[in-house]
Amino acid sequence: MQVMLNEIDSLMEELKQLSPLSEKNQSVLWQKFRLEWNYNSNHIEGNTMTYGDTKLLLRLGDEFRVENNTIKEVNEMRAHDVAIYTIDDWAKARERKLTESDIRELNRLILVKNYWSDAITKTGQPTRREIRVGEYKEHPNHVVLKSGEIFRYAEPQEVPAKMNDLLQWYNDSQDAHPLVTAAFLHYKFVLIHPFDDGNGRVSRLLMNYHLMKNDYPPIIVKSADKKNYLYALSQADAGNTDAFIDYLGRQLIWSLEISLKAAKGESVEEEGDLVKEIEVWKKQIKSGLPSTPKRSDKIVMNVYDESISNLFDAILEKSKVFEGIFGDVLHKKVYESPKNNRVGIFEPYIQKGFRESENENIEYVGLKVTLKNPVTRPDESGLGLSLNLSIKFKTFEYVIRGDSVSDVEISKSYNQKLSTEEIKSISDRFIEVLFQRAKELIN
């Protein structure tokens, strides 16, 4: 490991001799790291935005059009970019101490807002759990390894004390080589795994915060090298922390070599980047064209036929489980056309002249499921409850939202269908909330 640290020190000395970089060269270098960092760190965690789309997003900002990705993925990428700028500001304040509030803020930034996620109970039963951004976990988040062995992170009740110890260690141990401290900060944080989600991205943000605070460039863990990255982490788990430091050191050498190219005014692009740049250029040109369909009655009906009807059918099929507990399990599909001041029942409307006369400008379709007359309360006729799911048809996208199910919200462009997984997730959540309300009503 010492040989590698010597190489890093030598490259750093060469970089210092060329510093400060010109404003132009510094900007080129920052944009290179910003792109690589955002793309790779999110891609490691499952974000499917391509390298080209990520570059276009960072270039166009709010003008970027969501086409091939979900709104959630695009928002995650934007949020991570904000987090990068945040730690860059922190790093420039040399005397500033890192706090638990800072780490919570990073988690809050990258996850944007609370959401619901599938989970498993202690008895192995499927359930759903609210992920609350910026808050420490309330449930264990251990993982099952390929070997079948359970790798245990800190228990929820241990997190506050362990995070306090981590920050005390970090703020008191600044004498080691910056790479070594950065690697241990990353690894110690991962061992705690204090949040329900976002731990990997936060650990890499913290690692690079320390490096940048000490004038080193950030380490970019490439998503294409994820297998080796995880293997290095597993070696640290087995007690070989030098292997993890060595892995990160090799990535730091790449960052230093890129920095030296920028300092010398050379191109920081790598083999294959030209093709990527041409693809970005093509998408940027196309972004000025109407690349996503605009709402029309015909498009609304296509979306209904290919996605919404399947979602409604899944909910209605699953709602049959309440038969026998409630005397009536009812449903109603409604539509709304504000422009023509029309509100009505959707199904008969579909069956009549709508498909031939595309002039309704439908902006809303809703499904209402009603459970009435519980068999356990025969003396209370009409007792019941309802739950709604709405689909709002906007100019370039449709939004699915549970009016009484706040965690259900999915946005799609008109050329995107709901996936089988999305239909299952939404319908399961709808029935879960309906079940909760039914229990409350009967009890």
C-alpha positions in Angstrom: 0.0 0.0 0.0 2.9 2.4 0.7 4.1 2.2 -2.9 0.6 3.3 -4.0 0.6 6.2 -1.4 4.0 7.3 -2.7 2.7 7.4 -6.3 -0.3 9.5 -5.1 2.0 11.9 -3.3 4.1 12.2 -6.3 1.2 13.0 -8.6 -0.1 15.5 -6.0 3.2 17.2 -5.9 3.2 17.5 -9.7 -0.3 18.9 -9.6 0.7 21.5 -7.0 3.5 22.7 -9.2 0.9 23.4 -11.9 -1.6 25.1 -9.6 -3.6 27.2 -9.6 -5.4 26.0 -12.7 -6.7 28.7 -15.1 -10.4 29.4 -14.7 -11.1 27.7 -18.0 -9.1 24.5 -17.2 -10.6 24.4 -13.7 -14.1 24.6 -15.1 -13.4 21.8 -17.6 -12.1 19.6 -14.9 -15.0 20.3 -12.5 -17.6 19.5 -15.2 -15.8 16.2 -16.0 -15.8 15.1 -12.3 -19.3 16.4 -11.8 -20.6 14.3 -14.7 -18.7 11.1 -13.8 -19.6 11.4 -10.1 -23.3 12.0 -10.6 -23.6 9.3 -13.3 -21.5 6.5 -11.6 -22.6 7.0 -8.0 -26.3 6.9 -9.0 -25.8 4.1 -11.5 -24.2 1.9 -8.9 -27.5 2.2 -6.8 -29.7 1.2 -9.8 -30.5 4.5 -11.5 -30.9 3.7 -15.2 -30.2 7.1 -16.7 -27.6 6.7 -19.4 -24.3 8.6 -19.4 -25.5 10.7 -22.3 -28.8 11.6 -20.6 -27.0 12.5 -17.4 -24.7 14.8 -19.4 -27.6 16.4 -21.2 -29.5 16.8 -17.9 -26.5 18.6 -16.3 -26.1 20.8 -19.4 -29.8 21.7 -19.9 -30.9 21.9 -16.3 -34.6 22.6 -16.1 -35.0 22.5 -19.8 -34.2 18.8 -19.8 -37.1 16.7 -21.0 -37.9 13.4 -19.3 -38.3 10.8 -22.0 -36.6 7.5 -21.3 -36.5 7.6 -17.5 -38.8 8.0 -14.6 -39.3 11.4 -12.9 -37.9 9.8 -9.8 -34.6 8.9 -11.5 -34.2 12.4 -13.0 -35.0 14.0 -9.7 -32.5 11.8 -7.9 -29.8 12.8 -10.4 -30.6 16.5 -10.0 -30.6 16.1 -6.2 -27.3 14.3 -6.2 -25.8 17.2 -8.2 -27.0 19.6 -5.5 -25.3 17.4 -2.9 -22.0 17.6 -4.8 -22.1 21.3 -4.8 -23.0 21.3 -1.1 -20.0 19.3 0.0 -17.8 21.4 -2.3 -18.9 24.4 -0.3 -18.2 22.6 3.0 -14.8 21.5 1.8 -13.8 25.1 1.1 -14.5 26.1 4.7 -11.4 24.4 6.0 -12.1 25.0 9.7 -15.6 23.7 9.5 -16.4 20.6 11.6 -18.5 17.8 10.0 -21.7 17.2 12.1 -24.5 14.6 12.2 -26.8 17.3 11.0 -24.6 17.6 7.9 -24.9 13.9 7.2 -28.6 13.9 7.7 -28.8 16.9 5.3 -26.9 14.9 2.6 -29.4 12.0 2.9 -32.3 14.5 2.7 -30.8 16.1 -0.4 -30.2 13.0 -2.4 -33.6 11.3 -1.6 -35.6 14.4 -2.1 -38.8 13.4 -0.3 -40.4 10.6 1.8 -41.6 7.5 -0.1 -42.9 4.0 0.5 -40.8 0.9 -0.3 -41.3 -2.8 -0.2 -39.8 -4.5 2.8 -39.8 -7.9 4.7 -40.9 -8.4 8.2 -38.9 -10.3 10.8 -41.0 -13.3 10.1 -40.3 -13.1 6.3 -43.6 -11.6 5.3 -43.8 -8.9 2.6 -44.8 -5.4 3.8 -44.3 -1.8 3.0 -42.3 0.8 4.9 -42.1 4.6 4.7 -38.6 5.8 3.9 -38.2 9.1 5.8 -35.4 11.2 4.3 -32.8 12.6 6.7 -33.9 10.4 9.6 -32.0 7.5 11.1 -33.5 4.0 10.4 -36.1 2.6 12.8 -35.9 -1.0 11.5 -32.9 -3.2 10.8 -31.5 -3.1 7.3 -29.3 -6.1 7.3 -28.6 -7.8 4.0 -28.5 -11.4 2.9 -25.2 -12.3 1.1 -25.0 -14.6 -1.9 -23.7 -17.3 0.5 -27.0 -17.0 2.4 -25.2 -15.5 5.4 -26.8 -12.4 6.9 -24.5 -9.3 7.1 -25.5 -7.2 10.0 -25.2 -3.5 10.1 -25.8 -1.5 13.3 -29.1 -2.0 14.9 -31.5 1.0 14.9 -31.0 1.7 18.6 -27.2 1.7 18.2 -27.2 4.3 15.4 -27.1 7.5 17.4 -24.2 6.4 19.6 -22.3 4.9 16.7 -22.8 8.1 14.6 -21.6 10.2 17.5 -18.5 8.0 17.8 -17.9 8.2 14.0 -18.0 12.0 14.0 -15.8 12.2 17.1 -13.2 9.9 15.4 -13.3 11.8 12.2 -13.0 15.3 13.7 -10.2 14.1 16.0 -8.1 12.1 13.5 -6.8 14.3 10.8 -3.1 13.2 10.8 -3.3 10.1 8.6 -2.9 10.2 4.9 -6.0 11.9 3.4 -6.8 8.7 1.3 -6.6 6.5 4.4 -8.9 8.8 6.4 -11.3 9.1 3.5 -11.4 5.3 3.0 -12.1 4.7 6.7 -14.8 7.4 6.8 -16.5 5.6 3.9 -16.2 2.2 5.4 -17.1 3.1 9.0 -20.2 4.8 7.7 -21.2 1.9 5.6 -20.9 -0.5 8.6 -23.4 1.7 10.5 -25.8 2.0 7.5 -27.7 4.6 9.5 -30.4 5.4 6.9 -33.1 3.2 5.3 -31.8 4.3 1.8 -29.0 6.4 0.3 -26.2 5.0 2.4 -23.9 4.2 -0.5 -24.2 7.6 -2.1 -23.7 9.4 1.2 -20.7 7.3 2.0 -19.0 8.3 -1.3 -20.0 11.9 -0.7 -18.4 11.9 2.7 -15.2 10.2 1.3 -14.9 12.9 -1.3 -15.7 15.7 1.1 -12.6 14.8 3.1 -10.4 14.5 0.0 -11.6 17.8 -1.4 -11.1 19.5 1.9 -7.4 18.4 1.6 -7.1 19.7 -2.0 -7.4 16.2 -3.5 -9.7 15.5 -6.5 -12.8 13.3 -5.8 -12.7 9.6 -6.2 -15.0 8.3 -8.9 -16.1 4.7 -8.3 -17.1 3.6 -11.8 -20.4 1.7 -12.0 -18.8 -0.6 -14.6 -16.4 -1.6 -11.9 -19.1 -2.2 -9.2 -18.2 -5.9 -8.8 -14.6 -5.0 -7.8 -15.8 -2.2 -5.6 -18.1 -4.5 -3.7 -15.4 -7.1 -3.5 -13.0 -4.6 -1.9 -15.6 -3.7 0.6 -16.1 -7.4 1.4 -12.4 -7.7 1.9 -12.5 -4.9 4.5 -15.4 -6.8 6.2 -13.0 -9.8 6.5 -10.4 -7.6 8.2 -8.3 -6.6 5.1 -8.9 -2.9 5.1 -5.7 -2.3 3.2 -7.4 -4.0 0.2 -10.2 -1.4 0.3 -7.7 1.5 0.7 -5.7 0.1 -2.3 -8.8 -0.1 -4.4 -9.8 3.5 -3.7 -6.2 4.6 -4.2 -6.2 3.3 -7.7 -9.4 5.3 -8.5 -7.7 8.4 -6.9 -4.7 7.9 -9.2 -7.2 8.1 -12.2 -8.6 11.4 -10.8 -5.1 12.8 -10.3 -4.1 11.9 -13.9 -7.2 13.6 -15.2 -6.5 16.6 -13.1 -2.9 16.8 -14.5 -4.3 16.7 -18.0 -6.6 19.6 -17.2 -3.8 21.6 -15.5 -1.7 21.2 -18.7 -4.6 22.3 -20.9 -4.9 18.8 -22.4 -8.2 17.1 -23.2 -9.8 15.3 -20.2 -11.9 13.2 -22.5 -11.3 9.4 -22.6 -11.6 6.8 -25.3 -15.2 6.5 -26.2 -16.1 9.9 -24.9 -16.3 11.3 -28.5 -19.1 8.9 -29.4 -20.9 9.8 -26.1 -20.5 13.5 -26.9 -22.0 13.0 -30.4 -25.0 11.1 -28.8 -25.5 14.0 -26.3 -25.3 16.5 -29.2 -28.0 14.5 -31.1 -30.2 14.5 -28.1 -29.7 18.2 -27.5 -30.8 19.0 -31.0 -33.8 16.7 -30.6 -34.6 18.3 -27.3 -35.7 21.4 -29.3 -38.3 19.3 -31.1 -41.6 18.0 -29.8 -40.0 14.7 -28.6 -42.8 13.6 -26.4 -46.4 13.4 -27.4 -48.8 16.2 -26.4 -52.1 15.3 -24.8 -55.1 14.7 -27.1 -58.2 12.6 -26.7 -56.7 9.9 -28.9 -53.5 9.8 -26.9 -55.5 9.7 -23.6 -57.5 6.7 -24.9 -54.3 4.9 -26.0 -52.8 5.4 -22.5 -56.1 4.2 -21.0 -56.2 1.1 -23.2 -52.5 0.2 -22.8 -51.9 1.1 -19.1 -54.7 2.6 -17.0 -57.3 0.0 -17.8 -54.8 -2.7 -16.7 -54.2 -0.9 -13.5 -57.9 -0.5 -12.8 -58.5 -4.1 -13.6 -55.8 -5.2 -11.2 -57.3 -3.1 -8.4 -60.8 -4.3 -9.0 -59.7 -8.0 -9.1 -57.9 -7.6 -5.8 -60.8 -5.7 -4.2 -62.9 -8.9 -4.6 -61.1 -10.2 -1.5 -63.4 -8.0 0.6 -66.5 -9.8 -0.6 -68.1 -11.7 2.3 -67.0 -9.1 4.8 -68.9 -6.3 3.1 -72.3 -6.8 1.5 -71.4 -4.4 -1.4 -68.0 -4.0 -3.1 -68.7 -1.3 -5.6 -66.6 0.6 -8.1 -67.0 3.6 -10.3 -64.8 5.1 -13.1 -65.2 8.8 -13.7 -63.8 11.3 -16.1 -63.6 15.1 -16.1 -63.3 17.5 -19.0 -63.0 21.0 -17.6 -62.9 22.7 -21.0 -66.3 21.3 -21.9 -67.6 21.4 -18.4 -68.3 17.7 -18.4 -68.0 15.2 -15.5 -69.4 11.7 -15.8 -69.1 8.0 -15.6 -66.2 6.9 -17.8 -67.1 3.4 -18.9 -70.4 4.2 -20.8 -68.7 7.3 -22.2 -65.9 5.1 -23.6 -68.5 2.8 -25.2 -70.2 5.7 -27.0 -69.0 8.2 -29.6 -65.9 9.3 -27.8 -63.5 7.2 -29.9 -64.9 8.9 -33.0 -65.1 12.5 -31.7 -61.8 13.6 -30.3 -62.9 16.9 -28.8 -63.5 16.3 -25.1 -60.0 17.3 -23.9 -60.2 14.8 -21.0 -57.9 15.9 -18.2 -58.8 13.4 -15.5 -59.9 9.8 -15.0 -60.5 8.3 -11.6 -61.4 5.0 -10.0 -63.4 4.9 -6.8 -63.8 1.7 -4.9 -66.4 1.6 -2.2 -67.0 -1.0 0.5 -70.5 -0.8 2.1 -72.6 -2.6 4.6 -70.2 -4.7 6.7 -71.8 -8.1 7.6 -70.7 -7.6 11.2 -72.8 -4.4 11.5 -76.2 -5.4 10.0 -78.0 -2.7 11.9 -76.1 0.1 10.3 -77.3 0.2 6.8 -75.2 2.3 4.4 -72.1 2.2 6.6 -69.0 2.1 4.4 -65.8 3.8 3.0 -64.3 4.7 -0.3 -60.8 5.1 -1.7 -59.9 6.9 -4.9 -57.1 6.7 -7.5 -56.8 9.5 -10.0 -55.0 9.9 -13.3 -54.3 13.5 -14.2 -53.6 14.0 -17.9 -51.2 17.0 -18.2 -49.8 18.5 -21.4 -46.9 16.2 -21.8 -47.3 13.6 -19.1 -49.9 11.7 -17.1 -49.7 11.5 -13.3 -51.1 8.6 -11.2 -51.9 9.7 -7.7 -53.8 8.1 -4.8 -56.0 10.9 -3.5 -56.1 9.1 -0.1 -52.8 7.2 -0.6 -50.2 10.0 -0.4 -47.2 7.7 -1.2 -48.6 6.6 -4.5 -47.5 9.0 -7.2 -46.0 8.1 -10.6 -45.4 10.4 -13.6 -45.1 9.1 -17.2 -44.7 10.7 -20.6 -47.5 9.6 -23.0 -45.1 7.2 -24.8 -44.4 5.3 -21.6 -46.5 2.5 -20.4 -46.9 1.3 -16.8 -44.7 -1.7 -16.2 -46.0 -4.9 -14.7 -44.1 -4.1 -11.5 -45.6 -0.6 -11.3 -49.1 -1.9 -11.7 -48.5 -4.5 -9.0 -47.0 -2.0 -6.7 -49.8 0.6 -7.1 -52.6 -1.9 -6.8 -51.1 -3.7 -3.8 -50.7 -0.3 -2.0 -54.2 0.7 -2.9 -55.6 -2.6 -1.4 -53.4 -2.3 1.6 -54.8 1.1 2.5 -58.3 -0.1 1.8 -57.7 -3.0 4.2 -56.4 -0.6 6.9 -59.5 1.6 6.5 -61.8 -1.4 6.5 -60.3 -2.7 9.8 -60.7 0.8 11.4 -64.3 1.0 10.2 -65.3 -2.4 11.5 -63.4 -2.2 14.8 
